[in-house]
Amino acid sequence: MDKRKISTIKTNKRLFGILITIAFLLLIPLIAMQFTDEVKWTPIDFITAGILLLLTGLTLELIFRNVKTTKCKIIAIVFLFLLLFLIWAELAVGIFGTPFAGD
């Protein structure tokens, strides 16, 4: 089998895996909303979370494709997930606050 064709199949499987993972993660709050009033997501929340997760997944794919050494991959992945966590926490509870808020 052609090496390029194998690479394309592997890439398609990873992309499919990324999309399935995003769908699964977005199902968690959707299911939780059916059982409790503690979770109240709007369609904008789902869209924002989906975009954030999709960007993270595609960036992860770029890291796997383009970063050569294992050490650099680990550093890039840790940085990526740290960035994801900080953005998610800021959107969820505003841990950094707004710079224009009055005192």
GIDA-V390985 format. One record per helix or strand of 3 or more residues. SS is the DSSP state (H for helix, E for strand). FROM is the first residue (numbers start at 0). LEN is the number of residues. If there is no record, write none. Layout:
ss: <SS & SS>
from: <FROM & FROM>
len: <LEN & LEN>
This chain:
ss: <H & H & H>
from: <2 & 42 & 69>
len: <33 & 24 & 24>
